[in-house]
Every structure is written in structure tokens, then in C-alpha cells.
Amino acid sequence: MDIAIVGGLHSDARKQAVERLLATVPGSVALHHDLATAVQGTVVRTVRDATGVLSTGEAPLVNDCACCALREDLVPELERLADSGLTRLAVVELWDSVEPKAMAEVITAQVHAHEGLRLTGVITAVDPALLLPYLGNGDDLMEAGLAAAPTDERTVADTWARQLEYAPVLAVADSPEADDEDRALLAQLHPTARQVPISGHGDLAGAALGGFDVEAAAAAQHPSCALLPTDADEAGVATLVWHRDRPFHPERLYQALEDLTCAAARSRGRFWLADHPDTLLGWDAAGGALCVESAGPWLASLPDAAWEMVPPVRRAAAALDWHPEHGDCCQHLVFVSPGLDREGLEEVLESCLLTDEEYAAGRDAWKHLPPAFDTLLEV
């Protein structure tokens, strides 16, 4: 049995995409776990086909986590459908704030244990007119009534960004309110995605059945080898790719974080701090909020023997950024936004790099610079 995941915070577009699949793929059913009732202690599961609801049920919370309950209940349901032999395609319609990456990895892990299951597609549904409002929404999911657990600290913007950028296929709703700027922003945020119209002659069924590589999808999001957007400028929307070899001065960068975070609707990538020269740092910003975290060591800091344990995609990404003196250590940041001030943004970024004198002092001296990021990195 083939399985396709359809997710996204744009609930109307998501539901349209699911209905389209049910109408066009014979023998298809949709599974949906409603997490809105999680505060009452249960998760409601619905299974339906093109004719209507086939069954409903409740799953108890697991460890006070609605997403955990979803995982515990979803796999047995998929196995039951596969064993019946009556279902060709199971469409897993995710609840609003559930991210497809987690569910894709859960399902893929189960595929190895059940030969009748195949994950063939991951799709995020998009209403282009809502793209920027959601990307700029810094509200906590808890405030918006969309939290998947009492401890859920994600925001609408960062959740939406990850939903959008993980899926290789975007099901695009026909939105009369969308304009050229909205469509340009969508194209620049995820230029490698296949965009399929939900209505009309879009082959959404083909996209759902086309195949999915969970390892490649995860690698494309990891800071060390992410498939980042390229320079672009269209319909008032611009993408700035900023690439430098010299490390950041930690204190100057820290002081500029607010300006840099608010300079674009979306920014992400990897960067290098002088006082943590061996650590690859991930940059992930949306909705006016920034997440900085360690993504492990730069390859240049690893002994040669350790390279054999590094995935080929990581080695290939490092080779593209390789510098004769400090290897793959670099700044590779991407900023995407309508009305992007390229010159102003580049000026701020350049001011945060080590000066010639600071750079010449060498790594031993760099490690004694003010440790401005230690709190963020929980060092």
C-alpha cells in the first residue's frame, strides 16, 4: 500500500488537496488525527474515502504529547489498511501544526518492518496569499491554539517554514487574492520544489505516488548540507546569498542579531564564530525570531579517519565550500523577503566579521573573544 503525507498550516488548502487525491486515486482513503481535543486527553482519528467517513476512533495521549499519540495510533491503522488489501493509497492528512519530517521518519521506519507499506509522497499544501502572513507570524502555537503538546514552544512562522521547505512537492491552491509577489516569494523560498495546482489539470496523484527519499529530505534541511535558495530578484522579492570565509566576531554579531533577524521574512544557513571555530552553527529565522544551534563539527575539525563515517552528501557539500586554509568553515546565509535591502543587509553582515587585525591574531586569540553566544548555545 502506498502512503502519501499531506500537511501544512493552510488548512483549507490542505483539505482541498486531500479531497482531490481521494477523488482521483481509486482505492484511496484519508487518515486524519485531530489534535484539537488533546487538551481533553484524547486524539480523534477519522478514516474516510471519497464517499464519506468510514470510521472514527479515539487514541489516548501518550506522555501528555498529542504527536506521540498520533505516532502510536497511526502505524497500526496503516498496517490494518495494508493487510486488508483493499486500499491502494493511504493519504495521511496531518493536523495543522504537525511537521511532515517527523511523520515521514516514523512511517519510513515502519516500512522496514512491514513489506506492504511504501511512503511514496510528502506534500505541503499552500495558499500563496497566506504565505507571507504566516511566515511573518511570530505568535507561539500555544497562543494560536495550535500547540501539539503542553511543552510546545514553536511559533507559527518557524513551523510553517519547516513544513514548506521539507516537502519536495507543494500543492498550490487557486487563490484569487494571490499576486505576483506571493508567487515569487513561494518560488524563491523553495526553488527546488515541484509546484502542483490542486485544481485544474495538476497531476497531484502522480506527485503523491512518485516516490520519496526520507534520508535525502533530511539532508536537504540539515545546516551542514542544506539545499539553500540561490540569488534571485523578481516581482519585488529578492534572495540574497551571503558567502564569506572569515569568521564572525561573536560580540558584534550578537549585537546585530535583531537587525539581521528582522531584515528578511526568512533566513537560514550555516555560520562560523571565531570563539567556537570547530563548531558548525545553524541559523534559522522566521517571524522575527531566530534559532541558533550547534549542528556538530565542521569536517575540517575532524580527523581523517572520521571522514569515512560522514555521509557522502555532507562531504559533497563541504567540498563546494572548501577553503585551502580552514576547510569547510564558512558563512553561508540566505535571506529571502519582499523589499529586501540587499546593500544594508550586506553592510551589517560585513561589519560583524573579524577585522584584518583580529583575523591575523589566529585561532588561539579568537577563543579569548567575548563569549556572547554561550547562553544561546547552552555552553
N, C-alpha and C positions, 0 to 999 in steps of 0.2 A: 504494500500500500504506500502510495506517495503521500508526503506531508508537505504542506506549504504554510509558512508563518506569515500572517498579515498583521502589522502593528502600526502604531502611531497615535499621537495625541489628538490628531484631527479626526475625531470620532465619526463624524458624518461621512467623510471621505473613506475612512476605513470600512465602515459598514457598506458603503456603495461597492467597494472593491470586493468584499466578501460575497455580496449578493450577485455580483457579476460572475464570479467564479462558480457559484452554485448553479447559476442559470446556464453556463456554457460548458461545464465539465460533467458529463454523465457519471452517475455514481459518486457524486461528491457530497460530503457533509461538512458542517462547520461546528467546531467546538469553541465555546466561549466561557471563560470563568469570570464572573462579575465580582470584583473585589470591593465594590462599594459597600457591601454588607459586612466587611471584615470587622468593623468596629463592634458588631453584634456577635462576633465569634465564629462566623461561618463564611464560606465562599460558595456562591451559587454557580453550578455548572449547567449549561444548556447545550444540547446537541440538536442540530436542525439540518434540514435539507431544503431544496428549492420550494417544497410544498408547505413547509412549516416546521414547528417544533416536534422532534421525535422523542426526546426525553429530557428530564431535568433532575438535578440531584444537588445535595449539599456536601461539602467537604469541610471538616473542622480545621481551624487554624493550627499550624504547626509552629511551635516556639514563638507564638504571637506574631507570626510572619505570614501575610497573605500570599506572597510569592512562593514561600516554601510549601504552603498548602496546594497552590497551583501545580507545582512540580510533582508533589506526591500523588495528586489525583489525575494529572494529565497523562502520564505514561501508561498507567493501567487502562485508561479509556482508549488510548491509541492502540494498545495491544489487543484489546477486546474487538475493536473495529477491524483490525488486520486479520485476526483469527476467524472472524465471521465470513470473510471472503466476499463481502457484498459492497465494500467501499473501495473506489479507485483512488480518490483524493480526499484526504482529511485536511481541511483548512483550519488551522489554529488561529482564531481571532483573539489577539492579545487585548487585555484591558488597557485603558488609556496610558498609564504610566509604566507599564511593564516593558522592559527593553528587550528587543529581539535577540541580542547576543546571548543573554543568559539562557533563554529558552532553546535557542538553536544548539547550544552546547549540551544541554540536558537531553534533548532529543537525539543528537548525534551519538552521545554516549550509550543510549539505549539501543540504537541501530545495531551496534556490535553484538548486543545480546539477543536481538530478535531479528532474524533474517527477513521477516516480512515488512519491515519498516524502512523507508528511504526518505530523507529530507531532501526535497527537490527544489525548494524555493524559499527565499526570505524577501518579503515585500514591505515597504513602508508607504502608507497612503498619505498623500499630500494635497491640501487645498492651497494653491500658490498664494492666494490673497491673505492667508493666515500665517504664511511663513515668517515674515518679519515680526508681526506682533508676538508670536510665540517665542521666537528667537531672542526678543528683547524683554521677555517677561522674567524678571528675577525673583518672582514670588516663590516661596517654598511650596512643594507639592502638598504639604500638610495644610497650609493656608488655603490652597485651591481645592481641597477635598479630594486630592488625587494620590495621597501617600499610600504606599503598598505595605507599610508597617509603621508601628508607633515610633520607631527609631529612624524612619526615612528622612534624611536631611537633604535630598536632592532638590533642585529647583526646576521649574517648568522649562527654562531655557536650556540648561545643560542636559536634561533628559531628552528634550526634543532634538537637540543637536546630535546626540549619540544615536537616537532612533533613525534619524535621517541619514547619517553618514555610514552606518553599519550595513544597511541593506544595499545589495547590488542592483535592485530594481525598485523604482519609485512609481507607484500607481497614482497618476495625477488626475485630480478631479477637474471637471469642466466648471471653472469658476468665472462668472461674468465680471466679478469685481477685480480679478487679477489683471495687472497691466504688464508692460514690457519690463519694468524694473523688477517686479516679482519673479518673472520667468528668468531674467538674467541672474538674479540672486540664487535661485534654485540651481541653475546650471553651474554657477561658479562654486557653490558650496560643495557640490558632489559631482564634479565633471565626468567621472568615470561611470556614473550610474546610468542604467538603461531606463529612460522615462517611457512609461506606457500609459496612454489615456485610459481612464476607467470606462468611459462611454465611447460610442462610435466603433471604429474598426481596430482599436488597440488589441493586440494579442496577449491579454492578461493571462489566459490559460497557458499559453506557451511559456510565459515568464515563470509561472508557478511550477511548471513541470520541467524546466530547463536544466536543473541541477544546481547544487550549492556546495561550496567547499568551506567548511567551518574554520579550518586552520588558516586558509588564505584570508578569510574575512577578519579573523582576529589579528593577523599580522598587519593588515591594512589599517588597523586602528591603533596599533601599539606605537608609542612615540619613537621608538628606535628605528622603525621601518615603515611608518605610515605613508600611505599614498596621498600626499598633500596636494591641494589645488595648485595650479600654475598661474603665472601672471595673466591678468585679464582686465578688460575695461569695456563695458558695454551697458547702454541704457542707464547710465548714471551709477552703475555698480562696478566696483573695482576690487581686484585681488592683488595685494602686494606680497610678493615672496621676498623675504629678507634673509640673506645668507651671508654669514661672516665667519672667519676662522678664529678671531681673537675672543677671549673670554670676557664675560661681563664683570664689572666691579660690583660686588654684592650690595653694598650700601646705596650706590647711585641707582642701580636697577630697582631696589626695593622702594626707594623714594618715588620712582616713576611708575610704579605698578598701577596706580589708579588711572593715570592718564593713558597708559597703554591698554588697560583692560577696557576702558570706555571709548577707545578710539575706533573700534570696529564692532559690528554686530556679532562677529565670530572670529576668534583667533585660536590657533593651535600650533603645535610643533614640538621641537626639542631645543634645549639650550644648555649652555655651559657656563658655570660660575667659577671664578678664579679660586675661591677658597674651598671649593669641592671639585677639583679638576678631574677626578676619576669617575664622577657620578653623572650619568645621563639624566637630565631633568625634563619632565614632560610639562608642557604648557597647554592649558585647556580653559578657554574663556568664552562665556556667553552670558547675555543678560546682565552685564555689568559685574559679574563675579568671576574670579579666577581660581582655578585649582592648579597648584604646583605640587608635583610629587616625583619621587625618585623612581626611575624606570630601570634601575640596575646600573652596571658599569658600562662605560664606553669600551668598545672592543680593544682600543689601543691600550687600555689599562690591564688587559687580561694576558696571562702567559700564553705562549704559542700553543701549548698542549690543550688549552681550554677551547681553542677555536673549533676543534672537531665537534664539540658539543653544542655549538651555536647553529641555529637553523640557517639553511642556505639563503633564505630571503633576508635575514639580518646581515649576513656577510655581504650580500649584494648591495644593500642599502648603504653599508659602511664604505664600500668601495667607491660609491658615487661621490661621497663627501670626503674622501681620504686626502689628508694633507701630509706632506713629507716630514713635517716636524712633529705634529701632535695627532696624527691619525684621523680618526673619525670625529674627534671632539670639535664641535662647531655650534654656531647659531643657525637654526633653520626654522624660522617662524613665518606663518602665513596669516594675513589679516584680510577679511572679506567683509565688505559693507557698502551700502549706498552712501554716496557722498564722502568717500574715504579721502582724507587729507594725506596723500602719499608723502609729500615733502615734509610736512610737520611730523608725521609718524617716524619717518626715517631719521629726522634730526634728533628726536628724543631717543631713539634706539642707539644711534651712534654715540650720543653723549654718555651712555651707560657702559660702553666698552672701556677696557683698560686703556689708559694713555700710553704713548710710546715709552715713557719713563717707567710706568708701572709694569708694562709688559716685559721690558728688558730686565727687570729685577728678578724674574724667574719664579718657578713654582714654589720654592721654599718660602719666598717672600709673600706670594699670593695667599698662602694658607694662614697668614697672620693678619689678613684684612678683616675689617669688622664683620662678624658672622650674622649678617642681617636676616638670613633665611633659615637659621637654625630652628626657630619656633615653627615656621611653616612646615619644615621637613621633619620636625619632631626629633632633632638630633640631640 
